[in-house]
Amino acid sequence: MLVPFPTGGAADLMARSLAQKLGEKLGQNVVPDNRGGAGGTIACEAVARAAPDGYTILFGTMGTQAINPSLYPNLRYDPLRDFAPISLTHATPRVLVVHPAVPAQTVAELIALARSKPGVLTFGSAGSGSSSHLGGELFRAAAGIDLLHVPYKGSGPAMSDLLGGRIAMVFDAIAIYSDHIKAGKVRALGVTSLARSPALPEVPTIAEVALPGFEVSNWLGVLAPAATPREIVLRLNEAIGDALADPELKRQLNAGGVDTLHSTPEAFGALIASEIAKWSKLVRASGARAD
């Protein structure tokens, strides 16, 4: 299972827990192979060119399958043509957190503050074109406000500057900020899913309190090379569903703000196609480019 990011990150941890359970269901080892770099394109290219025999699969993300086609003008894989979707597996909603010095207690108050100070409030991200950047751009567009984007080389540096009060807000993974929220080091105003997160049940959704229909969740799933036989795709799909139904695995992931998912291959493919269209418009509007 090729993982398009280095070890230790959220995607890697999700891939490893899935690989272990998937191996148990298949009766053979499923080995995570981290091939980070170039926004995840290195791993994707390798899987796209692999033999379609079910023995090389990809742990793909919203970034690698839906955002990269617009972000990289010379992308050497086609997310629709070169892969056989198997199943969605995870979704990681974002949380909008602000530094305590920001005089806004709610999402509505934050929007009002931004309107009174156009271009002054800053939001940090893990980099230009990252899901945390485009989530902020989607919020800016939906609210009709002007925010100043500050890109970083990853979520860690952005979090450091938010904790230090050098930026006003971020839209990032719940797991990264849950401890800081509980400690009062940052203030959570809203989550970006349509339903409240079990990890932060007291935090409302942005959709319910300010922007109806607003949703940003970084989804992840498993794909195989195109032309993988249908029976192999369905066998892997069934095993993934069984693996993710494990109660202890679900509990651990939910506690970290991660939702477990299982879908048909067709539903996953339809989601990728719709998400490519959605994010291409936002990438063009934001002027985002690959770092």
Disulfide bonds with the S-S distance in Angstrom:
none
